[in-house]
Amino acid sequence: MEATIKKLVTLKGEIKWYVDCGDFKQALVHTKNALALAPSCRDLQAQNVRILLHQKEFGQIADFCTAIVQKQQAIYSKPAIRGGLNTQSLMEKTVDEIKLVGIDLGLLWATSLHYQNRAEDAIRIVNALEVVAPCSSHVIRLKRQWQDMKQLKHNGNEHFKRGEYQEAVRFYSEAVQIDGQHQEYCAVIYCNRAAAQMGLERYHTAILDCNEALQRKPKYPRALLRRARCHVALKMYHEAVKDFDRYLREHPADSSSDTADDVRRERNEAKAAIAKAREEARQREAAKKRAEREQRQQRHWGQTWEDSRFYDGFRRNTSSSGTGYRYKSSGPSGRASFMAPKTQRRTHYDVLGIEKVATIDQIKKAYRKLALVYHPDKAKTSTHAELFKEMTAAYNVLSDESARSKYDRELIYNRFGNFYES
């Protein structure tokens, strides 16, 4: 006996340790070992059901509680009941069962039935618990919790039917906070709240609610369809097609229904939208490449034309005059003159390829542009070097406001005559 008690104490300590560590599988094994030593211990019975409840083994909970009831009935049954007709009502039988299993185990049994969405059976057990323990705060709290869950869901549904989506969201949000472990109930509430969010055109939020519903109830067709339609509303067509296909794959029984026909139509529309978006993207990319190609061609031909015009003009002038024109110092006065005949000279404006009304910024820009091509560091021929000298001479005059003014007067009055500096 002492050895059994010591072993039982050791097992209880190990059970607590495994539960605290979250290793419910090992906790369940040790609980069963402890029950083998003390099968009538209500603490161990309740511990066993709590672990099964955490693991969502609702069927095992029902079997375990039923086995306890049958065992206790076999011990305490009266001969009159075995031999005669049983005239007890269902409620009376349930009360007797609760007396046999105890309050704690009865509460867990009712909770497991409620988690399976067997509301009538769960409420019947709670009502029996009220008869057996009318003042139990645990029984009162559990019953009130279920009433609140039912009422909040009802209120949310009523507001949704009236199109009062914001109020519906508020009630659903309260409902989902009551018992987060009730997977079936929470899945329905999240799905309903997603519908209300869709009514408010909050499609991203609705998708999150659908995800919550599907996490708790993976094969939930209504949540899957609502998420697909949210994806369509957000033009997330690839995700929508995946959800539509998943619905048709997981629910083949509906393949001949009107709902399935609607789903196929919506899926085909989403696929068509994908094809259209892909074609539009292809056209945009083609247009972009075409525009870039045209810009490159324009830059190429523009540069070629400018270089050709500049070089041809230079050749015409140099072929007839030999050296074009140059400035020549004329003593202390700093006088300079054009050495070539008037008809053979180009103006500084012609050299830089600009208009006579060009601004100083335009002059600088034109000079820099030509310098990139004809600078001595980049010059490929002696002709290019000559061109750079002409460009520099023209720029030195035109970039100086006073010198440019005198040069302009010289052009007007002397028609390419001598240019004097005072």
Helices and strands as residue ranges (DSSP letters): H 2-21, H 24-37, H 42-54, H 58-76, H 79-83, H 90-101, H 103-115, H 119-132, H 137-161, H 165-175, H 183-199, H 203-216, H 221-233, H 237-250, G 252-254, H 258-321, G 342-344, H 348-352, H 360-374, H 382-398, H 401-414
